[in-house]
Amino acid sequence: MVKRIPVGAHYGLRDWLVQRVTAVVMAVYAVVLFLVLLTQRPSGFEAWKALFACQWMRLATLLFLLSLFWHAWVGMRDILMDYVHATGARLVLQVGVILLLVAYGLWSIQILWSIN
């Protein structure tokens, strides 16, 4: 009789869905940004500043960045769980990734809402 030993965290469907939804959000943002850039063609700093001064653009960019950070977290967590077998090292690396992603998120908010 073969005993099966389960490994990993078994997040399964939830993480699969998160990866797909965040990828779709990022793809839609990329298409919208491409279309906006085709129509407005910002050529200098003032034009770019005006583009990102619009509230809808700030919110869309924030949604894109939050999707990017969540997507990155799921991917990095899975990589660390698969390839870093020492529990202590994996925990330190995961906490480091979380702190970096939170810092990047706060920095993104600061940048987006400092545009006047």
C-alpha positions, 0 to 999 in steps of 0.5 A: 500500500502506497501512502500519499504524503500531501505537500504544499499549502493546497490553496488551489482554486482560490489562488488560481482564480486570483491569478486569472482575475488580477491578470485580466484586470492588468490586461484591461488596464493596459488596453485602456492606457494604450487607447488613452495614449493613442487619443491624447498622445501626451508629449511632455511632463505637463500632459502626463501630469494632466492625464494622471490628475484625473480621478478615474485614471488615478483609481484605474492605476491604483486598481492595476497596481493593487492587482499587480502586487496581489498577483506578485504575492501569490506567485512569490509565495508559491515559488517560496513554498516550492523551492525554500524548504527550510521553514524559518528561511521561507518565513523570513523571505515571505515576510520580506516580500509582504513588507516590500509589497506593502511599502510599494503599495503605500508609495504608489498611493503617495505618488498617485495622490500627490499629483495636482 
